[in-house]
Every structure is written in structure tokens, then in C-alpha cells.
């Protein structure tokens, strides 16, 4: 498991557990997202789905989160904060799917 993934994950998780809301949330979420993309490819959902690693349902969930993350600067901080748990869950699933691919 990547120490870098968990370091970035914990930075975002800290925001999910905190009552604080500020622009640093965007930076931490972007860093985690970019790291996961670097492990999977720029089109996360398509890559994993085409390899048969995720279901159609998870594909749709990943696409929803990708749309949110690709437009993060335009989204209200409170909306981002409210979505952090879902973002973390999806990115963790994606990351572990990518790790499984790299080990095969």
C-alpha cells in the first residue's frame, strides 16, 4: 500500500471530521484525486470498467465523483465538505482497484 495515498487520504479525512471549512479543503481533495488519477489514468471510470474491475453501478458513482472533482473550483465549499465521505469512499475503491491491477 502506498504511504502517499494514505497520507493524502488522511488529510482529506481530517476535513471530513472537522467542523472547519476553508479553501484548503479543495487543495487536499485535489491532491488526493490527482494521485489516484496518476495510478489509474486520466479517465478513471472508463479505465477500470474496460478492464472489468468495477460494476456498472460503481462506474456511475465514480463518474459522478469525477464530475464533481473536475469542477472543484466552481463548487461551494459547503457542498464539497458535505461530499467528503462519499469522495473518500469512491477514491479508496478506485485506488484499491488500481493496486489490484498493478499487482496482477
C-alpha positions, 0 to 999 in steps of 0.5 A: 500500500502506498504511504502517499495515498494514505497520507493524502487520504488522511488529510482529506479525512481530517476535513471530513471530521472537522467542523472547519471549512476553508479553501484548503479543503479543495487543495487536499481533495485535489491532491488526493484525486490527482494521485489516484488519477496518476495510478489509474489514468486520466479517465478513471471510470472508463479505465477500470470498467474496460478492464472489468474491475468495477460494476456498472453501478460503481462506474456511475458513482465514480463518474459522478465523483469525477464530475464533481472533482473536475469542477472543484473550483466552481463548487461551494465549499459547503457542498464539497465538505458535505461530499467528503465521505462519499469522495473518500469512499469512491477514491479508496475503491478506485485506488484499491482497484488500481493496486489490484491491477498493478499487482496482477 
